[in-house]
Amino acid sequence: MARMKFMCDTKRCIECNGCVTACKNENDDALEWGIQRRRVVTLNDGLPGETSISVACMHCTDAPCMAVCPADCFYHTDDGIVLHNKDLCIGCGYCLFACPFGAPQFPKTAAFGDRGKMDKCTFCAGGPEEDHSEAERQKYGANRIAEGKLPMCAELCSTKALLAGDAQVISDIFRERVAYRGAPHAAWGADEQALYRDASKPHDGRGKGLKLGKLRGTRPIQQMEECPALKGATEYNADERMIDLLLVSTASFADAEKEAVGFAGADYWRAVKDGQEGVTTSRSPEHGVLISVPGQLWFEVKTKWVSPLGAIAIFGSLAMCGLMYLVVGQTKLSKPRTGRKLKRWSRLDRALHWTTAAMFLTLSGSGLAIIYGKYFIKPVVSLGVWENWIWFAKVFHNYVGPLFFLCLMGVLIKWFRHNIVNMVDVQWFMKFGGMLGKHKGSHPSAGFSNGGEKAIFWLLIWFGGIVVATGLFLDFPIFGQLRRQMEWASFIHIVGALILICGFIFHIYMGLFQLEGALEGMVTGEVDETWAKEHHDLWYEEVKHTLDEPKAGKSS
């Protein structure tokens, strides 16, 4: 089966933008205002070494957009074309952050992450809808591949700089072009002084044995030769994605930099790697940059480190809590309850606690669904259920997040005075809270809040503040934030949220299972005298004069 790719010959591209116009005309029904699937970027415009190149989605073999998409809306066709399902797209922007070429675009930059449905080049292959249906044309544009034709941008390129088709076929064409230009002994090392040295000799500009018909849609796709170089190729490394930018994307290239230097020159390659911005007619932010190297870093860190390690941390926290319960057991009161109660939490305290807890748990659930849902939820539910699930998770997360900020401010204002760290807390930690080692069974001194509670409070304030700040930054992309800032905000948001989740797994465990009597205080607002003496003795001494008399039927 052919592996479909684009390739642009920078020696032939004249910056006419004919490919851009052809793409717009062919896919006009599907393009919302401001979307430009293909662009021409010129580096060193008007200077020696000026070079132009036509860029769109590269249809990567190991597409980063596909790897990071939480809705799992991307897929490969049998021809290797990367398409997406707009019905599944939730507009999160992850594909834009991950794509080195800036191919995914969104029609909106509205508040609460409302970017609309992502759009990108489809290689004129339509989408998941029925071939040539009105729905397909309205959502995705033309489907020329189903007709045995190739993309209109390549069809109408007047200089045949932009080629499209089987990766092996077009790379062979390019090699012969370069060899013909004057470097017969090094197909990728064109001699600038020898280019077109025999211009009087009739030729087709590409070498013998290769006819334009192969690239102009006169031969059905299914009849193209299978690309031997791609057999068994399952992924690109970072350097191979770099060469994708230069539109020569077959998995057989071993040294992308070496190939690229021959393709467009060493200066051009250095400019690309340095993120030099060129001139382009596209109005989309950062479309003058050919390749986003930091975006590649974000993709690698997100998929290979943050997501896997986050899952390990969460499951590891749960496992540690389970192990602690089995080994240490519940910390019970050493004396019987007296039945005399102390008021510990007011109604406002309890309302604030449970509202914050409910928001934290639901935001954690929706966030984890966005990060891990396609691995754990999608395989066990129907496509319709998954579509609604992931959409609701994203919308809920975006709209409830700012409300969590209000709760966080309430927690800080209401309980700050109880959580100022002092030397008593240091002693509490040195004795492991009376739960481990030689201190097991003892009850270190503590005021209203012990060391562990203060640690949880400040974890919530600091990391909660970081998560809220970055979340608001992502929620409101209306202040000129570019991809770089959004990538950093997304990375910090995810890491901060995972740390919070792990911390509160231990907090929930302590309140529900480890400490006898801890939960009832936050449910009823009152704690037993014995519990107060053992866990918060310093606070007990301050408030013992307010003790209630034991109620009838209770132990004394």
N, C-alpha and C positions, 0 to 999 in steps of 0.2 A: 504494500500500500504506500502511495506517495506521502511524503511529509511536506506539507505546504509551508513555504516561507516567502518573505519579501527580501529583496536585495536592492540596494541603491548604489549605482556607480557614480562616485563623486566626480569623476573626470568628465562625466556626461551631463550631470545635473546643472541646469542653467537658471535655476531659481524662478522659473516661469509660473509656478504654483498651479500648473494645469492639473496635476494630480489632486490638489486640494479642491479645486472647482469640480472636477469629475466626481469625487467622493460626495461632495455636498449635493450635487444634482441627482446622483443615483440613489442616495439615501435620504432625500429631503423629507419624506413623510415621517421618518423616525427621529430626526434631529430636532431637539428643542433649541430655543434661542441661546446662542453662545457656545454651543457644543461644536467642536471641530475635531473630527476623528483623525485627520491627517494634517500634518504641518510640514513646511520646509524651513529648516534652520540654516542660517548662513553664519559661519564664523569668519572673523577678520574681514568683515564687510567693507569693501572699498580699499582694502590694503593688500600688499603682496601676500600670497598664500590664501586668498579668499577661497573658501570651500563651502558648497551647499549640499545638503542631504535631506531627503524626504523621510519623515519618521511617522510611524503609527504604532499600533500594538504589534509586538514582535512574535506573538503566538509561540511563546517559549515552550520548550519540551517539558521543563520543570517550572511551570509558571508560578512566580511568587504570589500573584493575586489569588490564584487558586488555593495556595497553601494557607494564606492568612484569612480568607473569607469566612466569617463565622456562620453565615447562612448556607455555605457550601453551594453557591449558585453558579460556580464556574464548572465547565467540563470540556474535555477534549473530544473532537469529532474523530472519525476514523482516519481523516486526512491530517490530523495533528493540529487542527485549527482550534484556538481557544475561544469558546463562546460562553455566554452567561444567560441565566434565566432571570428576567426582570421581575417576574412574579415573586421570586424568592428574595431578591435584593432588598436589604433594609436600609441602605444608604449610610452605612457606618463610616465609610471612607478608608477602611483598612487597605483595600486594594490600591487606592491612590498613594497611601504611605509606602507600600511595599514595592510598587512598580518603579523600576529605575528610569523608565522612559516617559513617565507621566501620561500614559495612555488612558487610564480610566478618568472620566470626567463626570461632574455632577452639575445639573442645571440650576441648583440653588445653593445659596450660603445663608440659609435662614436659621433662626434661633432654634434651640433644642435639637440640634443635630439634624434638622430637616433639610437634607441635601437633595432629596428626590432619588429617582432610580439611576444608578450608574449607567453610563453609555461609553462604548469604545468601538474600535474597528472590529468588524466581524469577518474580514476577508471576503466580504460580499457573500457570506454563507448563511445569512438569515439568523434564525434562532430556533428554539425548541418547538415553536408552533408548526402547524402543518405547512409543508413547502408551498410557497406562492400564495398562501392565504392572505386575506386582508389584515388579519391580526398580526401575522408575521411582518408584513410590510410596515404597518403602523408602529410596531415596537422596535424592530431591528433593521428595517430597510431591505435592500435588494438581496435576492438569493440567486446569484449568478452561478455559484458552484453547482447547484442542482441542475443547471442547464448545460453543464460541461464547459462553462466559461470561467475566466479568471477575473479578479477584481478590476473594476472600471478604472481605478487610478493607474494601474499598470498598462491597461489596454490603451489609454489615451496619452501616455507619456510620449511626447513628440521626439525625444532623443533616445528613447528606450533606456534611459538611465535607471528607471524603476522597473525591476523585474519581479515577477511573482510566479510561483509554481513549485514543482518538486524541488526540494532543497538541493539534491544532488545535481539535477539538470542545470539549475541556474548558477550553482557554484562552478560547474564545469564551463558554462558560458563565460562567466567572469574571468576564470583563469585563462581561457583562450584569448579573451579581450586584452588582458594585461600582457600576455606573451606576445600578441601581435603588435602591441604598442612599442615594443622594443626591448623586452627582457625575456627572450625565449628560454634562457637557462634558469630563470627564477620567476615563476609565474606570479609570485606575490611581491616582487621587487621591481616595479616599473621604473625604468630609467627616464627621469623627467626630460633629459636632453634628447632622448631618442624617440619620444612619443610621436606617432604618426610620421616617422622619418620617411616613409615611402608613400606619401599622400597621393601620388599620381596613380598608384596601383589600384585597380578596381577591387573592392572588397565590401563585405557586409559589416565590417567593424567588429566582428565577434569571432572570427576564425572559421575555417572551413568545416563543412559538415553540419552546421547548426543553422537552422532557418527560423525566421520570425514566427512562423506558424506554430511552433512549439509553445510560444509564450503569448499567443493572441487568441486563445480560446478555440482554435479550430480543431484541437484534439481533445476528446473527452477526458476528464480527470482520471476516471477509472482505468484508462489505458496507459497512463504514465508508468514508467518503470519504477519498481520498488527501489528505495534508496538503500543500498547495502551498508553504507556508512552509519546508518541509523539503527540497524538491527541490534536489539538488546540495549540501546541507549535509553536510560530511564531518567537521567537528571543532568543538569548543567552545574558546573562549579561557578564561582564568582567570575573568574576570568572569561569563561565561555559566555556568560551573560554580557560581559563587556563587548564582546565581538557581535553579539546580537544587536547592540546599538548601531553598529556599522552595517547592519542588515545583511550580514553573511552568516547565517545561523545554522550550521550543521554541527552535529555533536562530534564529528570527526576531528575538528580543529583542536590541537593539543595546546598551542601557545597563542592565546588571543592577542597578546600585545605584539608579538612578532608578526602575526597575520595583519593586524590593524596598521602597523607601521608601514607595511608594504601597500596596504589598501589605500590609505589616504595620507601617509607621511607621518614622521615622528612628531613634528610640531602639532599636527592635528590630534594625534593620540594624547599628547600631553595636555592639550587644551580640554579635551573631553574628560580626562581623569581629574583635572583640576576644577571641573565644574564651570568652565568659562561660559558665559551667557552670550548667545548669538542673536541675530536679528530674525524675526519671524512675523508673519501676519496674524498668527493666532493671538487672541487676547486673553487666553487662559493663563493664570499665574504660573510663572516658572517654565513656560513652554519654550523659552529661548535656551534653556539648559538641556543638553542632549542626554545626559545621564546623571542621575541623582545617586552619587556614591553613598552619602549618609542614609538614603532610603534603603540601599542594599544592606547596610549595617543594621538598621532597624529591623528589617526582615529576618536577618540571621539571628539576632538577639531574641526577637519575639518568638520565633518558631522553634529554635534549637535550645534556648536557655530558659527564658521566662515562663513560657507555657508548660514545658515538661517539669521544670523545677518547682513551679507553683503547685502543680498537681501532686508532686512528691511531698511537698511541704504540708499540704492540706491533709492528705492521707496519713502522713507521718505524725501530724498533730493528733489526729483521731486515734491512731495506734498507740501513741504515748499515753493518752488519757486512759485508754482501755487497759494498758499494761499497768499504769499507776493504780487503777482501781483494783486490779487483781493482786498486785504485790503489796500495796500500802493499805488498801481498804478504806472504808469511810472513816473520817475523823469524827467520832461520836463525843457527846458531852461526857465529862468524867464524873459528873454528879447528876442526880435527878433534877428535873425541872421543878421550880418552886411554884409556878403558876402565877407569879407576880410579873406584870408586863411593864416594859419601858417603850415609850413612843420613840421610834427611830426614824421613820419616814412619814412625811406629810402626804396628804392626797395629791398635792401638786408634784411632789418628788416622785411618787409612784406613776402618775400620769406621764411625766417627762421620761422616766426610765422606760416604761413599756412602749411608749410611742417611738422613742429613739431605737429601742430594740427591734420593734416591728419593722421600722424603715430599714435598719441595718440588715436584718435577715432577708427581707424581700429584695433589697438592692444587691445583696451578695448573691442571692439566687439568680436574679436576672443577669448580673454580671458574669457569673460562672456559666450560665446558659450561653451567653455570647462567646465566651472563650472556649468552652469545652462541649457545648451542646451537640455539635455535629459529630462528635465521637461517641457520646453516651446516650443522647436522646434521639437523634435522627434515625439511627439504625433500628429502633424499636417502635417507632410510630409511623403512621401513614404520611405521605408527602403533604397532604392538606393540613394535618395536625401540626406538622413541623413548620410549615409556612406561617401559620397563625401564631405558633408558640414563639418563634424567633422574632417575629415582628412585634409581638406584645412585649417581649423581654426588652427590646431596644427602646420602644416608646415609653414603657414604664420607667426604665432606667433614666432616660433623659428628663422626664417630667418630675419624677419623685426626688431625684438627686438634689435639686435646689431646696426642697423642703427639708431634707436631711441637714442641710446647712443651718437652718433655723433651729432645729433640735440641738445641733452641736453647740451653737451659741448659748442656748438655754442651759445645757449641761455645764458649760464653762462658767457661766455667771452664777448658777445656783450652787454648785458644789466646789468651786475653786477654794474657798476658805477651809474646807475639810481635807484638801489634798496637797497642802504644802509639805514638802519632804523635810524631815528632820532626822536627828541621830537615832531616835527610837525606831525609825523605819530601817535604818542600816542594821541595827541589832536584830530586827525581825528577819531580815534576809540572811544574816549570818547564822541564824538558827533554823533556816529553811522553813519558816512559818510553823515550826513544831511538827512537821509532817515526815521528816526524813532523818536518817542516821541516829546519832545519840540523843538528838533533841526530839525524836518522835514521841508524841504523847504530851509534850509540854505545850504551854500556851504563852508565846512571847508577848510582851506588853505591846499595846497598841491604843491609839486614840480613837476618834470616831471612825477613821479609815486606817486599816493596817497597810503595811508596805506593799502587799500584793494588789490591794484595791487601788492604791495610788499609782502603781505601775500601769494598771489597766486604764485608769483615768487619763494619764498623760499619753499613753499609747493612742487612745481615742482622740485626744485633743490634737496631738501633733500629726499623726498619720491621717486622722480623719480630716484635719485641716488641709493637708497636702492633697488628699483625694478629692475633697470638695473644690479646692482651687483649680486643680487640673480638670476636673469634671466640668466646671463652669466655663473654663477656657475652651473645652471641646463642645460644650452645649451651645456656645454663642460664637460661631466662626464668622462674625460680621464686623470684625475690627481689623481686617487686613492680615489675619494670621496666615502664614504660608505653611507649606508642607513640613518644613523643618521644625517649626515650633509645634505644629500639631503632632508630629511624630514623637517629640520629646514629651509633650503633655500626655500622650497616650501611654507611652512607656512608664512614666512616673506614676500615672494613675493606676495602671495595672499592678505594678510592683507594690505600691502603697496599699492598695485594696487587698492583695494577697497576704501581706503582713498583718493587716487588721483582722482578716478572717482567721488566720492561724492564732492570733492572740486571743480572740474572742471565743474560739473553740475551748481554750483552757478556762476562760472566764465562765462560760456556760457550764462546763464540766464541774468546776468548783461549786457553783451555786446549786446545781441540780443533784449532784451525786456525792461530792467529796465532803462537804461540811454539813453536818446535821443542823437543821434549823435556819440555814442561811436563806433559803427561798421564801419561807413563810414571812420573814421580815419585810420583803419587798411586795408580798401579796397582801398582807394585812396591815402593814405599817408598824407592827409591834413585835418585840422580841422578848423572850423569856429572860428573867434575871440571871439564871445560870449561864445562858448563852452569852449575855453581855459581859459577865464577870470573866469568863474564860477567853473570849476572843477579843474583847475591847475593854480591858480592865481600867485603863486610864479614863476613857469616856464614861464608864460605869460610875467611877468615883465622882465625876462631875454632875451626873444626872440621877443618882440613886434616890435623892430626896423626892423625885417625882414618881416613884414606884406606885403602881396600883396594888390594891389588896387582891389576893388570889380569889378567883371566881369559884363559886360552888361547884363541887365535883372534880376540881383540879387537885393535883398533888400539892402538898405543902412542905 
